[in-house]
Amino acid sequence: MPASSSSLKGRPIVKGFFEKRTSSVQYVVADPETKRAAIIDPVLDFDPKSGATATHSADQLLAHINQEGYTLEWILDTHPHADHFSAAGYLKDKTGVVTAIGEKVVEVQKLWKGLYNLPDSFPADGSQWDKLFADGERFKIGNMEVEVLLTPGHTLASIAYVVGDAAFIHDTIFMPDGGTARADFPGGSARVLWNSIQRIMALPDDTRLFTGHDYCPAGRKPRWESTVAQQRAENIHLTKAKTEEEFVALREKRDSELAMPKLILHSLQINIRGGRLPEPESNGRSYLKIPLDALEGAAWDD
């Protein structure tokens, strides 16, 4: 069932931060009454060419929180991302604030633990976060109630956060001219994604929807806010595919033509650790592990 109308009372202050290297959108959402805030889907900067990591994007969120006089209460992930590193671990160390994600993350951890052949000592139990949310669970940012919606399909563990009149819907629906998210990652499903999208579309028409990425179709400037009514009327995939079967056919055809994200094998081993780098080796340096021939969908140049 969708979030109840009672959970949609209030209008949080939402500030989006576009990270252009990965086309990701990070959010600071605040209760205007108490000035208590949460960070959603923070990005840890990573340059795959040099292997360098940095915290510029995450520090920008903290600077905004300080500038606005907010008190940070939560660091929230919507799912283990396949295209950027999560900065949840860094922000936890920096602030001591509680980190959280959906409870199905344990299924993603088990899947990728096998793909990376990680040792038995790697805990696939979600303990890298302070809190694991169940579907329908409620918590508060200040005085504002938040409802957790399980919205898988893009990944096994994807959740959305409904805060007042706003919903943070990650990689389910993009802006109307961008359509919907892919569903061909390990554990993904176009059919499951359709059901999750219907759950979002059942929210009140004026619910503000905040997406996790914007790839700027036709070179336009980045955008990340729409409404349920706008998506229903304009989304290029949802207006074309009116039924589950039509959507599955459209999404699977589209996914079959896409190369895997450039950072999927880099980022998942960070993100199943709650946004932390692998343990340093004897020389004090952390290393990424890239499994060869683990994923289908390679795009070869002619």
FENBELWO-V279487 format. One record per run of one state. SS is the DSSP state (a for helix, b for strand, c for the rest). FROM is the first residue (numbers start at 1). TO is the last residue. Records with the same first field share a line. If there is no record, write none. Layout:
SS = FROM-TO / FROM-TO
This chain:
c = 1-4 / 9-12 / 20-23 / 31-35 / 41-42 / 48-51 / 55-55 / 69-70 / 77-84 / 87-87 / 96-97 / 103-104 / 117-130 / 134-137 / 142-143 / 151-158 / 164-165 / 171-172 / 174-179 / 181-189 / 202-207 / 212-212 / 214-216 / 220-224 / 235-243 / 257-263 / 272-302
a = 5-8 / 56-68 / 88-95 / 105-116 / 190-201 / 217-219 / 228-234 / 244-256 / 264-271
b = 13-19 / 24-30 / 36-40 / 43-47 / 52-54 / 71-76 / 85-86 / 98-102 / 131-133 / 138-141 / 144-150 / 159-163 / 166-170 / 173-173 / 180-180 / 208-211 / 213-213 / 225-227
